[in-house]
Amino acid sequence: MKHILKKQMLWALLLVMTFSSCSDFLDKLPENRVEAELVDYTKTSDMYMPVSGTYAVARTKFSAWMAFGLIAVRGDDVDKGSSPTDQIEFKYTRWRN
């Protein structure tokens, strides 16, 4: 009986926590984002901000594909047993005619 009461109290607490959140936080824009409608693309000075943000993301995220191609795929360490010296030699001493 105590376990059922504890489960009911836990579910009630979870429901109260879920439905009692504040909605003001959801209306705020992130600090590092600008809406496309707010940027005046007729001014050259206003166009640099979105472009520099795109290049900042590209500099950190889009260059990671090179590490996979240069480090992992071209070496012989892609998977275990890729070179003959990685595996145990099979000795034929136990075989008899």
KOLGU-4560 file (N, C-alpha, C; in nm, 3 decimals, padded with zeros to 5 digits):
<recs>
<n_xx: 00.082 n_yy: -00.119 n_zz: 00.000 ca_xx: 00.000 ca_yy: 00.000 ca_zz: 00.000 c_xx: 00.087 c_yy: 00.126 c_zz: 00.000 mol: A seq: 1 type: MET>
<n_xx: 00.200 n_yy: 00.119 n_zz: 00.072 ca_xx: 00.288 ca_yy: 00.235 ca_zz: 00.077 c_xx: 00.351 c_yy: 00.261 c_zz: -00.059 mol: A seq: 2 type: LYS>
<n_xx: 00.381 n_yy: 00.153 n_zz: -00.132 ca_xx: 00.443 ca_yy: 00.170 ca_zz: -00.263 c_xx: 00.347 c_yy: 00.235 c_zz: -00.362 mol: A seq: 3 type: HIS>
<n_xx: 00.220 n_yy: 00.197 n_zz: -00.355 ca_xx: 00.121 ca_yy: 00.257 ca_zz: -00.443 c_xx: 00.104 c_yy: 00.405 c_zz: -00.412 mol: A seq: 4 type: ILE>
<n_xx: 00.103 n_yy: 00.438 n_zz: -00.284 ca_xx: 00.091 ca_yy: 00.579 ca_zz: -00.244 c_xx: 00.213 c_yy: 00.659 c_zz: -00.289 mol: A seq: 5 type: LEU>
<n_xx: 00.331 n_yy: 00.599 n_zz: -00.276 ca_xx: 00.453 ca_yy: 00.668 ca_zz: -00.320 c_xx: 00.452 c_yy: 00.691 c_zz: -00.471 mol: A seq: 6 type: LYS>
<n_xx: 00.406 n_yy: 00.591 n_zz: -00.547 ca_xx: 00.400 ca_yy: 00.606 ca_zz: -00.691 c_xx: 00.300 c_yy: 00.714 c_zz: -00.731 mol: A seq: 7 type: LYS>
<n_xx: 00.187 n_yy: 00.717 n_zz: -00.664 ca_xx: 00.087 ca_yy: 00.819 ca_zz: -00.694 c_xx: 00.138 c_yy: 00.958 c_zz: -00.661 mol: A seq: 8 type: GLN>
<n_xx: 00.208 n_yy: 00.970 n_zz: -00.551 ca_xx: 00.265 ca_yy: 01.100 ca_zz: -00.513 c_xx: 00.373 c_yy: 01.142 c_zz: -00.613 mol: A seq: 9 type: MET>
<n_xx: 00.451 n_yy: 01.047 n_zz: -00.659 ca_xx: 00.555 ca_yy: 01.078 ca_zz: -00.757 c_xx: 00.493 c_yy: 01.125 c_zz: -00.888 mol: A seq: 10 type: LEU>
<n_xx: 00.391 n_yy: 01.056 n_zz: -00.935 ca_xx: 00.324 ca_yy: 01.097 ca_zz: -01.057 c_xx: 00.257 c_yy: 01.233 c_zz: -01.041 mol: A seq: 11 type: TRP>
<n_xx: 00.197 n_yy: 01.257 n_zz: -00.928 ca_xx: 00.135 ca_yy: 01.387 ca_zz: -00.903 c_xx: 00.240 c_yy: 01.498 c_zz: -00.903 mol: A seq: 12 type: ALA>
<n_xx: 00.353 n_yy: 01.472 n_zz: -00.841 ca_xx: 00.461 ca_yy: 01.570 ca_zz: -00.839 c_xx: 00.515 c_yy: 01.596 c_zz: -00.979 mol: A seq: 13 type: LEU>
<n_xx: 00.531 n_yy: 01.492 n_zz: -01.057 ca_xx: 00.578 ca_yy: 01.510 ca_zz: -01.194 c_xx: 00.480 c_yy: 01.590 c_zz: -01.279 mol: A seq: 14 type: LEU>
<n_xx: 00.352 n_yy: 01.563 n_zz: -01.263 ca_xx: 00.252 ca_yy: 01.639 ca_zz: -01.337 c_xx: 00.249 c_yy: 01.786 c_zz: -01.296 mol: A seq: 15 type: LEU>
<n_xx: 00.262 n_yy: 01.812 n_zz: -01.167 ca_xx: 00.264 ca_yy: 01.950 ca_zz: -01.120 c_xx: 00.387 c_yy: 02.022 c_zz: -01.174 mol: A seq: 16 type: VAL>
<n_xx: 00.501 n_yy: 01.956 n_zz: -01.174 ca_xx: 00.625 ca_yy: 02.016 ca_zz: -01.225 c_xx: 00.616 c_yy: 02.040 c_zz: -01.376 mol: A seq: 17 type: MET>
<n_xx: 00.550 n_yy: 01.951 n_zz: -01.447 ca_xx: 00.539 ca_yy: 01.964 ca_zz: -01.592 c_xx: 00.448 c_yy: 02.080 c_zz: -01.632 mol: A seq: 18 type: THR>
<n_xx: 00.335 n_yy: 02.093 n_zz: -01.569 ca_xx: 00.238 ca_yy: 02.192 ca_zz: -01.611 c_xx: 00.255 c_yy: 02.328 c_zz: -01.542 mol: A seq: 19 type: PHE>
<n_xx: 00.348 n_yy: 02.342 n_zz: -01.453 ca_xx: 00.365 ca_yy: 02.470 ca_zz: -01.383 c_xx: 00.491 c_yy: 02.543 c_zz: -01.428 mol: A seq: 20 type: SER>
<n_xx: 00.528 n_yy: 02.530 n_zz: -01.552 ca_xx: 00.646 ca_yy: 02.600 ca_zz: -01.601 c_xx: 00.608 c_yy: 02.743 c_zz: -01.641 mol: A seq: 21 type: SER>
<n_xx: 00.708 n_yy: 02.828 n_zz: -01.648 ca_xx: 00.679 ca_yy: 02.966 ca_zz: -01.687 c_xx: 00.687 c_yy: 02.977 c_zz: -01.838 mol: A seq: 22 type: CYS>
<n_xx: 00.600 n_yy: 03.057 n_zz: -01.895 ca_xx: 00.595 ca_yy: 03.070 ca_zz: -02.040 c_xx: 00.674 c_yy: 03.191 c_zz: -02.090 mol: A seq: 23 type: SER>
<n_xx: 00.720 n_yy: 03.278 n_zz: -02.003 ca_xx: 00.794 ca_yy: 03.396 ca_zz: -02.045 c_xx: 00.929 c_yy: 03.358 c_zz: -02.105 mol: A seq: 24 type: ASP>
<n_xx: 00.988 n_yy: 03.253 n_zz: -02.056 ca_xx: 01.120 ca_yy: 03.213 ca_zz: -02.104 c_xx: 01.114 c_yy: 03.169 c_zz: -02.250 mol: A seq: 25 type: PHE>
<n_xx: 01.003 n_yy: 03.115 n_zz: -02.294 ca_xx: 00.993 ca_yy: 03.064 ca_zz: -02.430 c_xx: 00.977 c_yy: 03.175 c_zz: -02.533 mol: A seq: 26 type: LEU>
<n_xx: 00.941 n_yy: 03.295 n_zz: -02.490 ca_xx: 00.921 ca_yy: 03.405 ca_zz: -02.583 c_xx: 01.051 c_yy: 03.477 c_zz: -02.617 mol: A seq: 27 type: ASP>
<n_xx: 01.156 n_yy: 03.453 n_zz: -02.545 ca_xx: 01.282 ca_yy: 03.524 ca_zz: -02.566 c_xx: 01.362 c_yy: 03.458 c_zz: -02.677 mol: A seq: 28 type: LYS>
<n_xx: 01.424 n_yy: 03.541 n_zz: -02.759 ca_xx: 01.512 ca_yy: 03.491 ca_zz: -02.865 c_xx: 01.647 c_yy: 03.453 c_zz: -02.805 mol: A seq: 29 type: LEU>
<n_xx: 01.715 n_yy: 03.356 n_zz: -02.860 ca_xx: 01.850 ca_yy: 03.326 ca_zz: -02.814 c_xx: 01.942 c_yy: 03.445 c_zz: -02.839 mol: A seq: 30 type: PRO>
<n_xx: 02.042 n_yy: 03.461 n_zz: -02.755 ca_xx: 02.128 ca_yy: 03.578 ca_zz: -02.764 c_xx: 02.214 c_yy: 03.578 c_zz: -02.890 mol: A seq: 31 type: GLU>
<n_xx: 02.251 n_yy: 03.462 n_zz: -02.939 ca_xx: 02.341 ca_yy: 03.458 ca_zz: -03.053 c_xx: 02.268 c_yy: 03.438 c_zz: -03.186 mol: A seq: 32 type: ASN>
<n_xx: 02.139 n_yy: 03.462 n_zz: -03.192 ca_xx: 02.060 ca_yy: 03.444 ca_zz: -03.314 c_xx: 01.991 c_yy: 03.575 c_zz: -03.351 mol: A seq: 33 type: ARG>
<n_xx: 01.977 n_yy: 03.596 n_zz: -03.479 ca_xx: 01.906 ca_yy: 03.713 ca_zz: -03.530 c_xx: 01.804 c_yy: 03.663 c_zz: -03.630 mol: A seq: 34 type: VAL>
<n_xx: 01.682 n_yy: 03.712 n_zz: -03.620 ca_xx: 01.580 ca_yy: 03.673 ca_zz: -03.716 c_xx: 01.610 c_yy: 03.735 c_zz: -03.852 mol: A seq: 35 type: GLU>
<n_xx: 01.580 n_yy: 03.662 n_zz: -03.957 ca_xx: 01.609 ca_yy: 03.709 ca_zz: -04.092 c_xx: 01.528 c_yy: 03.833 c_zz: -04.127 mol: A seq: 36 type: ALA>
<n_xx: 01.409 n_yy: 03.847 n_zz: -04.069 ca_xx: 01.326 ca_yy: 03.962 ca_zz: -04.099 c_xx: 01.382 c_yy: 04.091 c_zz: -04.038 mol: A seq: 37 type: GLU>
<n_xx: 01.462 n_yy: 04.080 n_zz: -03.934 ca_xx: 01.515 ca_yy: 04.198 ca_zz: -03.866 c_xx: 01.641 c_yy: 04.253 c_zz: -03.931 mol: A seq: 38 type: LEU>
<n_xx: 01.703 n_yy: 04.178 n_zz: -04.020 ca_xx: 01.827 ca_yy: 04.222 ca_zz: -04.083 c_xx: 01.793 c_yy: 04.301 c_zz: -04.209 mol: A seq: 39 type: VAL>
<n_xx: 01.851 n_yy: 04.421 n_zz: -04.219 ca_xx: 01.832 ca_yy: 04.504 ca_zz: -04.338 c_xx: 01.944 c_yy: 04.471 c_zz: -04.436 mol: A seq: 40 type: ASP>
<n_xx: 01.909 n_yy: 04.396 n_zz: -04.540 ca_xx: 02.010 ca_yy: 04.351 ca_zz: -04.635 c_xx: 02.048 c_yy: 04.458 c_zz: -04.737 mol: A seq: 41 type: TYR>
<n_xx: 01.984 n_yy: 04.573 n_zz: -04.732 ca_xx: 02.023 ca_yy: 04.681 ca_zz: -04.822 c_xx: 02.148 c_yy: 04.752 c_zz: -04.772 mol: A seq: 42 type: THR>
<n_xx: 02.176 n_yy: 04.743 n_zz: -04.643 ca_xx: 02.297 ca_yy: 04.803 ca_zz: -04.587 c_xx: 02.407 c_yy: 04.698 c_zz: -04.583 mol: A seq: 43 type: LYS>
<n_xx: 02.522 n_yy: 04.734 n_zz: -04.632 ca_xx: 02.634 ca_yy: 04.640 ca_zz: -04.634 c_xx: 02.683 c_yy: 04.609 c_zz: -04.494 mol: A seq: 44 type: THR>
<n_xx: 02.678 n_yy: 04.705 n_zz: -04.405 ca_xx: 02.727 ca_yy: 04.681 ca_zz: -04.269 c_xx: 02.640 c_yy: 04.582 c_zz: -04.192 mol: A seq: 45 type: SER>
<n_xx: 02.510 n_yy: 04.578 n_zz: -04.224 ca_xx: 02.421 ca_yy: 04.483 ca_zz: -04.156 c_xx: 02.433 c_yy: 04.341 c_zz: -04.211 mol: A seq: 46 type: ASP>
<n_xx: 02.488 n_yy: 04.327 n_zz: -04.329 ca_xx: 02.499 ca_yy: 04.194 ca_zz: -04.390 c_xx: 02.615 c_yy: 04.114 c_zz: -04.333 mol: A seq: 47 type: MET>
<n_xx: 02.713 n_yy: 04.178 n_zz: -04.272 ca_xx: 02.830 ca_yy: 04.106 ca_zz: -04.223 c_xx: 02.800 c_yy: 04.019 c_zz: -04.102 mol: A seq: 48 type: TYR>
<n_xx: 02.705 n_yy: 04.059 n_zz: -04.019 ca_xx: 02.676 ca_yy: 03.984 ca_zz: -03.897 c_xx: 02.624 c_yy: 03.843 c_zz: -03.926 mol: A seq: 49 type: MET>
<n_xx: 02.522 n_yy: 03.823 n_zz: -04.010 ca_xx: 02.478 ca_yy: 03.686 ca_zz: -04.037 c_xx: 02.582 c_yy: 03.603 c_zz: -04.111 mol: A seq: 50 type: PRO>
<n_xx: 02.656 n_yy: 03.667 n_zz: -04.200 ca_xx: 02.757 ca_yy: 03.592 ca_zz: -04.275 c_xx: 02.871 c_yy: 03.549 c_zz: -04.184 mol: A seq: 51 type: VAL>
<n_xx: 02.913 n_yy: 03.635 n_zz: -04.093 ca_xx: 03.021 ca_yy: 03.596 ca_zz: -04.002 c_xx: 02.974 c_yy: 03.487 c_zz: -03.906 mol: A seq: 52 type: SER>
<n_xx: 02.847 n_yy: 03.487 n_zz: -03.869 ca_xx: 02.795 ca_yy: 03.379 ca_zz: -03.787 c_xx: 02.795 c_yy: 03.247 c_zz: -03.861 mol: A seq: 53 type: GLY>
<n_xx: 02.762 n_yy: 03.251 n_zz: -03.989 ca_xx: 02.765 ca_yy: 03.129 ca_zz: -04.070 c_xx: 02.907 c_yy: 03.077 c_zz: -04.083 mol: A seq: 54 type: THR>
<n_xx: 03.002 n_yy: 03.165 n_zz: -04.106 ca_xx: 03.141 ca_yy: 03.122 ca_zz: -04.117 c_xx: 03.195 c_yy: 03.070 c_zz: -03.985 mol: A seq: 55 type: TYR>
<n_xx: 03.149 n_yy: 03.125 n_zz: -03.874 ca_xx: 03.194 ca_yy: 03.074 ca_zz: -03.743 c_xx: 03.148 c_yy: 02.931 c_zz: -03.722 mol: A seq: 56 type: ALA>
<n_xx: 03.025 n_yy: 02.900 n_zz: -03.761 ca_xx: 02.976 ca_yy: 02.763 ca_zz: -03.750 c_xx: 03.050 c_yy: 02.673 c_zz: -03.846 mol: A seq: 57 type: VAL>
<n_xx: 03.072 n_yy: 02.720 n_zz: -03.967 ca_xx: 03.141 ca_yy: 02.638 ca_zz: -04.067 c_xx: 03.285 c_yy: 02.611 c_zz: -04.026 mol: A seq: 58 type: ALA>
<n_xx: 03.348 n_yy: 02.706 n_zz: -03.962 ca_xx: 03.487 ca_yy: 02.688 ca_zz: -03.922 c_xx: 03.501 c_yy: 02.580 c_zz: -03.815 mol: A seq: 59 type: ARG>
<n_xx: 03.406 n_yy: 02.570 n_zz: -03.725 ca_xx: 03.418 ca_yy: 02.473 ca_zz: -03.617 c_xx: 03.352 c_yy: 02.340 c_zz: -03.648 mol: A seq: 60 type: THR>
<n_xx: 03.242 n_yy: 02.339 n_zz: -03.720 ca_xx: 03.166 ca_yy: 02.215 ca_zz: -03.739 c_xx: 03.195 c_yy: 02.147 c_zz: -03.872 mol: A seq: 61 type: LYS>
<n_xx: 03.205 n_yy: 02.224 n_zz: -03.980 ca_xx: 03.213 ca_yy: 02.164 ca_zz: -04.112 c_xx: 03.352 c_yy: 02.114 c_zz: -04.146 mol: A seq: 62 type: PHE>
<n_xx: 03.452 n_yy: 02.150 n_zz: -04.070 ca_xx: 03.587 ca_yy: 02.103 ca_zz: -04.100 c_xx: 03.620 c_yy: 01.971 c_zz: -04.032 mol: A seq: 63 type: SER>
<n_xx: 03.529 n_yy: 01.916 n_zz: -03.953 ca_xx: 03.557 ca_yy: 01.792 ca_zz: -03.882 c_xx: 03.556 c_yy: 01.671 c_zz: -03.973 mol: A seq: 64 type: ALA>
<n_xx: 03.496 n_yy: 01.682 n_zz: -04.090 ca_xx: 03.492 ca_yy: 01.567 ca_zz: -04.181 c_xx: 03.631 c_yy: 01.533 c_zz: -04.231 mol: A seq: 65 type: TRP>
<n_xx: 03.723 n_yy: 01.629 n_zz: -04.236 ca_xx: 03.857 ca_yy: 01.601 ca_zz: -04.285 c_xx: 03.934 c_yy: 01.512 c_zz: -04.190 mol: A seq: 66 type: MET>
<n_xx: 03.910 n_yy: 01.524 n_zz: -04.062 ca_xx: 03.983 ca_yy: 01.442 ca_zz: -03.965 c_xx: 03.951 c_yy: 01.295 c_zz: -03.984 mol: A seq: 67 type: ALA>
<n_xx: 03.827 n_yy: 01.263 n_zz: -04.015 ca_xx: 03.791 ca_yy: 01.124 ca_zz: -04.037 c_xx: 03.860 c_yy: 01.069 c_zz: -04.161 mol: A seq: 68 type: PHE>
<n_xx: 03.862 n_yy: 01.145 n_zz: -04.268 ca_xx: 03.923 ca_yy: 01.097 ca_zz: -04.392 c_xx: 04.074 c_yy: 01.088 c_zz: -04.385 mol: A seq: 69 type: GLY>
<n_xx: 04.136 n_yy: 01.177 n_zz: -04.313 ca_xx: 04.282 ca_yy: 01.178 ca_zz: -04.310 c_xx: 04.340 c_yy: 01.089 c_zz: -04.202 mol: A seq: 70 type: LEU>
<n_xx: 04.271 n_yy: 01.072 n_zz: -04.092 ca_xx: 04.327 ca_yy: 00.997 ca_zz: -03.980 c_xx: 04.278 c_yy: 00.853 c_zz: -03.978 mol: A seq: 71 type: ILE>
<n_xx: 04.149 n_yy: 00.833 n_zz: -03.985 ca_xx: 04.094 ca_yy: 00.700 ca_zz: -03.961 c_xx: 04.093 c_yy: 00.611 c_zz: -04.084 mol: A seq: 72 type: ALA>
<n_xx: 04.048 n_yy: 00.661 n_zz: -04.195 ca_xx: 04.023 ca_yy: 00.574 ca_zz: -04.309 c_xx: 04.151 c_yy: 00.535 c_zz: -04.381 mol: A seq: 73 type: VAL>
<n_xx: 04.246 n_yy: 00.623 n_zz: -04.392 ca_xx: 04.365 ca_yy: 00.594 ca_zz: -04.471 c_xx: 04.469 c_yy: 00.510 c_zz: -04.397 mol: A seq: 74 type: ARG>
<n_xx: 04.455 n_yy: 00.492 n_zz: -04.269 ca_xx: 04.550 ca_yy: 00.411 ca_zz: -04.195 c_xx: 04.510 c_yy: 00.265 c_zz: -04.192 mol: A seq: 75 type: GLY>
<n_xx: 04.596 n_yy: 00.182 n_zz: -04.136 ca_xx: 04.562 ca_yy: 00.040 ca_zz: -04.127 c_xx: 04.493 c_yy: 00.009 c_zz: -03.995 mol: A seq: 76 type: ASP>
<n_xx: 04.458 n_yy: 00.110 n_zz: -03.917 ca_xx: 04.392 ca_yy: 00.089 ca_zz: -03.789 c_xx: 04.242 c_yy: 00.113 c_zz: -03.796 mol: A seq: 77 type: ASP>
<n_xx: 04.183 n_yy: 00.096 n_zz: -03.911 ca_xx: 04.039 ca_yy: 00.119 ca_zz: -03.925 c_xx: 03.963 c_yy: 00.016 c_zz: -03.844 mol: A seq: 78 type: VAL>
<n_xx: 04.000 n_yy: -00.109 n_zz: -03.855 ca_xx: 03.939 ca_yy: -00.213 ca_zz: -03.775 c_xx: 04.047 c_yy: -00.311 c_zz: -03.730 mol: A seq: 79 type: ASP>
<n_xx: 04.018 n_yy: -00.381 n_zz: -03.625 ca_xx: 04.116 ca_yy: -00.474 ca_zz: -03.569 c_xx: 04.140 c_yy: -00.588 c_zz: -03.667 mol: A seq: 80 type: LYS>
<n_xx: 04.266 n_yy: -00.622 n_zz: -03.684 ca_xx: 04.300 ca_yy: -00.731 ca_zz: -03.774 c_xx: 04.321 c_yy: -00.685 c_zz: -03.916 mol: A seq: 81 type: GLY>
<n_xx: 04.348 n_yy: -00.558 n_zz: -03.935 ca_xx: 04.362 ca_yy: -00.508 ca_zz: -04.071 c_xx: 04.499 c_yy: -00.534 c_zz: -04.130 mol: A seq: 82 type: SER>
<n_xx: 04.597 n_yy: -00.566 n_zz: -04.047 ca_xx: 04.728 ca_yy: -00.605 ca_zz: -04.100 c_xx: 04.762 c_yy: -00.744 c_zz: -04.046 mol: A seq: 83 type: SER>
<n_xx: 04.846 n_yy: -00.819 n_zz: -04.114 ca_xx: 04.875 ca_yy: -00.957 ca_zz: -04.073 c_xx: 04.938 c_yy: -00.969 c_zz: -03.934 mol: A seq: 84 type: PRO>
<n_xx: 05.006 n_yy: -00.867 n_zz: -03.888 ca_xx: 05.072 ca_yy: -00.877 ca_zz: -03.758 c_xx: 04.978 c_yy: -00.848 c_zz: -03.641 mol: A seq: 85 type: THR>
<n_xx: 04.856 n_yy: -00.806 n_zz: -03.667 ca_xx: 04.760 ca_yy: -00.778 ca_zz: -03.560 c_xx: 04.699 c_yy: -00.904 c_zz: -03.501 mol: A seq: 86 type: ASP>
<n_xx: 04.701 n_yy: -01.014 n_zz: -03.574 ca_xx: 04.632 ca_yy: -01.135 ca_zz: -03.530 c_xx: 04.732 c_yy: -01.238 c_zz: -03.478 mol: A seq: 87 type: GLN>
<n_xx: 04.678 n_yy: -01.331 n_zz: -03.401 ca_xx: 04.760 ca_yy: -01.440 ca_zz: -03.348 c_xx: 04.790 c_yy: -01.537 c_zz: -03.461 mol: A seq: 88 type: ILE>
<n_xx: 04.912 n_yy: -01.583 n_zz: -03.465 ca_xx: 04.946 ca_yy: -01.682 ca_zz: -03.568 c_xx: 04.884 c_yy: -01.816 c_zz: -03.534 mol: A seq: 89 type: GLU>
<n_xx: 04.832 n_yy: -01.881 n_zz: -03.635 ca_xx: 04.771 ca_yy: -02.012 ca_zz: -03.616 c_xx: 04.880 c_yy: -02.117 c_zz: -03.632 mol: A seq: 90 type: PHE>
<n_xx: 04.907 n_yy: -02.190 n_zz: -03.525 ca_xx: 05.014 ca_yy: -02.290 ca_zz: -03.528 c_xx: 04.955 c_yy: -02.425 c_zz: -03.562 mol: A seq: 91 type: LYS>
<n_xx: 05.022 n_yy: -02.495 n_zz: -03.650 ca_xx: 04.972 ca_yy: -02.623 ca_zz: -03.697 c_xx: 05.026 c_yy: -02.740 c_zz: -03.615 mol: A seq: 92 type: TYR>
<n_xx: 05.078 n_yy: -02.718 n_zz: -03.499 ca_xx: 05.142 ca_yy: -02.826 ca_zz: -03.423 c_xx: 05.043 c_yy: -02.926 c_zz: -03.368 mol: A seq: 93 type: THR>
<n_xx: 04.918 n_yy: -02.893 n_zz: -03.351 ca_xx: 04.822 ca_yy: -02.986 ca_zz: -03.293 c_xx: 04.756 c_yy: -03.076 c_zz: -03.397 mol: A seq: 94 type: ARG>
<n_xx: 04.776 n_yy: -03.047 n_zz: -03.522 ca_xx: 04.715 ca_yy: -03.128 ca_zz: -03.626 c_xx: 04.801 c_yy: -03.252 c_zz: -03.652 mol: A seq: 95 type: TRP>
<n_xx: 04.736 n_yy: -03.366 n_zz: -03.661 ca_xx: 04.808 ca_yy: -03.490 ca_zz: -03.691 c_xx: 04.736 c_yy: -03.563 c_zz: -03.802 mol: A seq: 96 type: ARG>
<n_xx: 04.812 n_yy: -03.638 n_zz: -03.874 ca_xx: 04.752 ca_yy: -03.721 ca_zz: -03.979 c_xx: 04.699 c_yy: -03.849 c_zz: -03.924 mol: A seq: 97 type: ASN>
</recs>
